[in-house]
């Protein structure tokens, strides 16, 4: 394509002339003789009057891969946005015309507005209301917010107390999955890097229910009951979940004795919402915005169950063992969805234990957190609200291995539809949580940075962190996805003025 003086050969020049004669407005031309690659920019003038315009000669180590990537990049750049490569929508869309398939759960005809006392007495959670009706009926919308205020004022968030006996119908959560809605991508543990696979094996714990002979019995049971021993976590003011320590007391009516388990109950009536005034409702022509932040207990319970089920291969190592999502009957008769799982006798990242953690344990925790974040990435599970309470520091009493255990997957996302992008930010957010907690406890953040490791190739993270002094910073980004494409080699200065390409912007 080029002679010894780096000039375009006569043969290539004629070919370029023919192409431009047929398509004079083409912005770029990718040319290869399967020995090298050149990119021509016909409309970017060179310094001298002769020649086909500015161009770049691309150096690469794997020409077929480089050629495919470059052709894709420039084709996508030349076409209207979204016509060649469909870019998923990271934010999703809310369907404002949605109609409840089963219709509202109560009579919503004219003159049927119930009294506040009736609503306060009979409505226990969001599922007792019809969202489609609320966003179309201002009177019912205002009544819903009055109900919210009443609940938050008169009801305790701790819906279970020590010694409460809760019953359930095993494997019957009452949650109706949508048959066509399944995660797009399965989790294949064989795709994990070797060091992460080894970490999963080293941190594997014995199943406490298997040791006591209850694992199979519980899995095949029709009903069981648990006794609450104490509160593990009341949750933040924004949380709809409370977490308890409990034990199994009976399975299919037969008394049993079990090791401690963990029970997570979902109750959406405690979600704090901004309460609009009557004037706000009257002035706002679109009521949808007032209900955008609603989170339903059923959705969160299903979401967490879906994450645990996908991560079945790593249960008992970096996440707790999962014993199903069920509908639990409280002592007062209230039915709530809950998840039963392994009890982890560990300390959360925001506990005082982190203030006196040794350097050795901190390094083990940091490395374990990176392995755990990598597992979530490969499983296409993104934690949207990372915080210190979701990372437990655990030391196996049998093997004395210290590692991280991740909990709380209610707000995670997965890829459910091809057009929706599931942005995975696990690497940067776990690293951020570790750095923040280390700074709060007076530790050296550089220890975290040095042992957490670099992002994996697939991670789209581009962020930065300040060092302990606040004067310097660390830039974090994944390795080059195209290592086989080396820095473009420009024309000699005397031959053309060249414009460098950026694969990142093109792709």
N, C-alpha and C positions, 0 to 999 in steps of 0.2 A: 504493500500500500504506500510505502514511502521509500525514497531512494537514500543513498548514503549521506546526502546532504539534508535529510529530513524533510524534503519537499514531497508533496503529493505526486505519485506517479501519474503518467499520462493516462493510463487505463482507468485508474480510480477517478481522475478528474473528469473524464468523459462520462463515466457512470453517474457521478454526482450531478453533472450538467443535465443529463437526461432526466434524473429524478426531479430536479428543480424546475425543469421545463414543464414537466407534467403536474407537479405540485409546488408552485412557487412560494406558497406561504408556510410551508412546513417549518416549524421552529427548530427542530433538531434532527440529526440523522445518526443512528448508531450503526457503525460499519465494522465488520470483522472478516478476516480471511482464515479464521480458526487458529491463527497464530498470535494475533494481537487484536486489540479493540481500539477504535477511535470514535470520538463523538464530535460531529461537526455542527456549528451554529451558523447557518447561512446568513442570518440577518444581523450578526454582530461583526462589524467591519474589522478587518485586520489592518495593520499599520501600512502595509504595502498594497499597491493597487491590484496585484495579481493573486490568484488563488481562490479557494472556495469559501473563504471566511474564517473566523476563529475556530479553532478545534483543540481537542485534548486527546492525547494518547494515554490509554489506561494501562497501568501495570497490574497484573493479577497473577495469582498462583494456581488458580483453577479456572481456566477460561470458560468452560461450559456454564458453570455456576455463575460466574461474573456476568457473562453475556445475558443469561436469563434474568438476573436481578436488574441489570441496567435497562434492558428492553422493557421490563415491567414498569420500572420507575418512570421512564420517559413517556411511555404510552399512557400511564395513569395521569401524568402531569399535563399531557396535551389534551386529554378528553375533559368534558365538563365534569364537575365534581360529582362523585358517586355513581358515575355511569359504568366505569370499568371495575373498580373495587368498591364494594358496598361498605361504607364506614358505619359501624354500629352506633346507635345513639346511647351515649353513656348515661343520660338522664331519664330515658324512658318517657312515656306519655300517659296521661290520665284520660281515660275515656269518659267524657262528661255526659254522654248519652246512654250510659250503661243502664240496663233494666234488670232488676233482680230476677233470675230465672224462675224462682219459686214464688215470687211475689212477696209483698210485705207480710210479716208475721202477725199482723193485727189489722183490723178494719181501718182503712185510711180514707173512707168516704167523707163527704161533707157533713159537718156537725159531729164528727166522731172523735174529736180531740178529747182524750181522757183528762181527768183532773190530775194535778200535780201529785196529790196524795196517792192516787192509784199508781202512777208511774214510779214514784219513790218506793212503793211497797213491792211492786211486781218486777221491775226491771233490775237486773243484777249485773249486766255487762253489755258491751256494745252489740252483741248478736241479738239482743232483745229489741233493737231498733233497726229500721230499714233505712240505710244510707241514701238510697234513691229518693225516698220520700223527704228526708231531712233537707237535702239540697234543693228541694223544690217548694217546700212549705215553711215559711218564715216562722209561723207560730210554733210548729213542732221543733224547729231548730232551736228557738229560744227555750222551749221546755226541756230539750236535751241538755242544754248547758246549765239549766237550773238543777236538773237531776245530777249532773257532774258535781256541782258545788255541794249538794246535799250529801253525796257519797263521800267526798273528801273530808267533809266536816264531821260526819257521824260514824264512819266505818273505819276500823283499824286495818292498816295494811298487812299486819301479821294475821293472816287468815287461819293459821293453824297454831296451836299451842302445845307445849310439852304434855305428853300423855294422851293427846288426842288420838283416837283410833279412826283411820281413814280406810274406806273399803273401795274396791273397784272391780269391774268386770275385765279380766285380763285380755289383752290384745283386742280390745274394743274401745277405741278412743272416741268414737263418734265423729271423727274427722273423716270427711268424704273427699278422697283425692280425686283430682280431675284426671280421667283416664289418659287423655292426650298430653298431659303436662308432666314431662319427665326431664331430668337434667340432660343437656345435650352431650356432655362429655363424662365418660366413666373415669374412675380413678384406677390406674394400673400401677400397683406398687413396683413392678419390674422396671418402670421408667425412672425410679428414684436413683440418684447418684449413689455410688458404692458406699461413701462415708455416711450418708443418711440412712441407708439400709442397715448398716452396721449399728448405727445409733439406735434405731428402732429395736433391733434384736437385743442390744445390751440393756435397754431400759424396760424390757417386757416384764410385767408383773404377773404373778399368779392370780387367777380369777378367784376372788373370795367366795363367790357363790358355788363355784365348782368344787372348791376345797370342802365346803360344808355340805355338798351333795344336793344343792338347791337349784343350780343353774338350769338343768334340763326340766326339773319339776316346775319351775316358774315359767319357762318358755312354753310348756305344754298345758299350763293350767287354764281354768275357765274363770276363776276369780281368786283374789287374794286380798289381804288387809295388811296395813303397815301401822306402826305406832310411832308417833313423833317423839323424838328424844330432846331436840333442842333446835334453836335457830342458828343457821350458818351465816346467812346474809339476808338483810332486809332490803337490800338494793338501794340505789340512789333515788333521789326525788323524781327522776325521769323514768325509773324502771317500772315495769308492770309485773315483775317476777319477785318471788321470795323463795329462799332456799333453806331446806331443813335437813337435819340428820335424823334418820329413822331406822327401824328394823322391821323385817317381815315377822308377823305374828301368826298368820295362817295362810295356807294355800289350799284352795278347793275345800275349805272348811276344816282342814286338819291342822292342828297347832304345829308351828315350826319355830326354830330359833335360828336367827341369822346374824352374820356380822353386820356392822353398821353400813347403811346405804345412804345415798343422797337423793333427795326429792326436790324437784324444782316445779313450783306451781305458777301458773299464768293467770293473772286477773287484770284485764285491761281497764277496769273501772277506775284504777288508781293513776292512770296516765294523766299528768297535768296538762291542761289546755288553756289557752287564753280565752277568757269569757267575753264575748262581744256584748255591748249594750244593745238595747232595743233600737237605738238610733243607728248603731253600726249595721245592724241587720237590715234596717230600712234603707240606708244609703247605699249599701253594697248590692248591686244588681245581680251579682253572681255569688251564690252562697258556697260554691265548691271550695273556695279558698279557706273557709273557716274549718273545713273538715279534712284538709290535705294531710295534716299530721296524725290523723287517727291510726293507731296500730291495734290490730285485733289479736286477742289471745290465741284464737284458733290458728291464725296465720303464723304467729311466732312459734307456737308449739310444733306445727307442721314443718316449719323452716328448720328448726333445730333438729328435729327427728331426721329430716332429709340429709343434713350434714353428717350426723352420727352414722346413719346407714351407709352413706358413701364411704366414710372413713373406717369402715369395719376392720380393714386389714391392720390399722394402727391403733385400734382400741386396746387399752391395757398398757400403753407405752406413753406416747405424748398426749393422749386424750384419755378420759375415763372410759371404762366399759359401760355400754348402754344397754338398758333392760326394757326399753320400749316407752312409748307415749300412751298414756291411759287417761281415762276420765275418773277422777277421784271424788268420792262423796264425803264432804266435810261433816263435822259433828252436828252442824245445824241444818244439814240436808242440802246445802249448796253444792253443785257439781262444777268442778274445775278441771281443766286439762293440766296434766303434769307429766314430767319425764323422770323416770327412775334410773339411776346410774350408780356407778361405783363411787364410794366415798374415798376421797383422797385426803390423807392426813398430812397436808402440806401447808405452807405459808404463802399468802399472796404477795405479789411484788410490792404492794403498798403497805405491807405489815412492818412492824418494828423489827422483825427478824432481819430485814434487809439492811438495817442500820448497823448491824454488827456481823454481817456476813464476811467470811474470810475471802481472801483473794483467790484461793484455789476453788472454792465453791462458786464464786462469782464468775470465774472463767468457764466453769462447767455449765453454769446456767446460761451464760451468753451464747456459747456454742450450741447448746440444746435448743435455745430459742430460734436460732437460724435454721436448724434442721426442721423444727416444727413449722416455721413459716414457709419453708420450701415445700413441705408436704401439702399444706393448704393451697399453695400456688399450683402444684401439679394436679391437685384434685379439683381445680377451678372453683375454689371456695374462698371468698373474700370476706374478711371481718371488717365491717363498716364502722365500728365504734371502738377501736382498740383502746384499752386503758389498763392500768396496772393490775386491777382486780381480776383480769382474765388470764393472768399468768401465775401459776403456782410453782413455788420452789419445793421440790420433793426429794427426799433421800430414801431410797429403798432400804428398809431395815434388814433385809436378807442379803442383798448384794452390796449394800453401802454405796450404790451408784447415785449421784446427785444429778438431777435433770429437771427440765421444765415440763409441766403438764398444762395444756391449754383447756379452758372451759368457756362456756357461754357462747353458743353458736346461734342464738335466736335471731340476731340481726345480720347474719351472714347472707351473702348473695351467691348465686350460681348462674350459669348460662341456661336459660329456659327456652329462649327463642333466638333464632339465628340473627335477627336484626338488632338485638339488644346486646350491648357490650358489658361484660362483667369485668370491670377494671380491678385488677389485683394489686393492692398496695400493702400486702402483708409484710414484706421485707422492711420497707421504710418506716411503717408504723410501729412494728415491734421494736426496731432499733431506736425509734424516737422514745417509746415508753421506757426502754432500758436506760437510755441516756438521761431522760428526765428524772427517773427515780434515783439514779446514781448521783446526780447533782443534788437532789434533795437530801440524800443521806450523807453528803460530804465526801463521796467516793471520787475516784479518778475516772472521768469519762473516757479517757484515752484507753483504759483497760477494756472497756466495752467495745470501742471502735476497733481496736487491734485484733480482737478475738471473735467478733461477730462474723467477719468474712465479707467478701465482695458479693454484689448481686449476681444472680444467675443470668445466663444469656437471654432468657425469655422475659426477664423483668424489665418493664418499661420505666422504672423509677428514675427520676432526675431531680435530685434535691440536694440540700446542703445542711450542715450542722455546725454550730459554733463550738470552739474548743473551750476548755475550762477557764481560760483567761478572758474569753469574749473578744479577743483581738483577732484571732485567726478563725478559719472555717475549713470544713472538709466537704468536698464535692463528691456526691455519690451518683454513679450511673452504671448501667450494665455494660459489660464488654461489647465490643463492636460485633454486630450481627453479621457483618460481611468482612471477616478477616482476610478472605481471599482476594478482596479488591484493595490494592495498595493505594497510596496517595497518587492522585492523577499527575501524570508527567506532562507539563505544559510544553507548548511550542517554544522554540528559542525566541528570546525577546525581539530579535531583529525580524522575525517572520510574522508574528501575529500577536495581537493583544487578546489575552485569553480570559475567559470567565469560568471560575471553578464551579463545579456542581456539588450539591449536597444531597447524598443519597437519602438522608433522613427526611428532608423536606419533600423529596420526590416520592419516596415510598410512603 
